[in-house]
Amino acid sequence: MKKEEIFKKYKDEWVLIECRKVDENFELIEGEPLYHSKDKDEVYRKLLETRPKDYTIEYTGEVPEDLVVML
């Protein structure tokens, strides 16, 4: 499933996605949604249960301008 389709189908949710295709910057192009929820913690629990090899967790809603993300 293409990234745009995933974002449209699971709008305003956290989605655990098994990566099938990424670009040269490792940005998701296509993947298989494994789990989705409005609760971020539920998605991270599912990640620990399933332990997919190549994955990303994406938030499909608007990210507030004042939000800081640390990796």
Residue pairs with C-beta under 8 A, 6 or more apart in sequence:
1 9
1 30
1 31
1 32
1 33
2 29
2 30
3 28
3 29
3 30
3 31
3 58
6 15
6 17
6 31
6 33
6 58
6 60
7 58
7 60
9 33
10 33
10 36
10 60
11 60
11 61
12 38
12 60
12 61
13 36
13 37
13 38
13 59
13 60
13 61
14 36
14 37
14 38
14 39
14 40
14 42
14 43
14 57
14 58
14 59
14 60
15 33
15 35
15 36
15 43
15 57
15 58
15 59
15 60
16 33
16 34
16 35
16 36
16 43
16 46
16 47
16 50
16 52
16 55
16 57
17 28
17 31
17 32
17 33
17 34
17 55
17 56
17 57
17 58
18 31
18 32
18 34
18 52
18 53
18 54
18 55
19 28
19 30
19 31
19 54
19 55
19 56
20 29
20 30
20 31
20 32
21 28
21 29
21 30
21 31
22 28
22 29
23 29
28 56
28 58
31 56
34 46
34 50
34 52
34 55
35 42
35 43
35 46
35 47
35 50
36 43
37 43
37 46
40 59
43 57
44 57
47 55
47 57
63 69
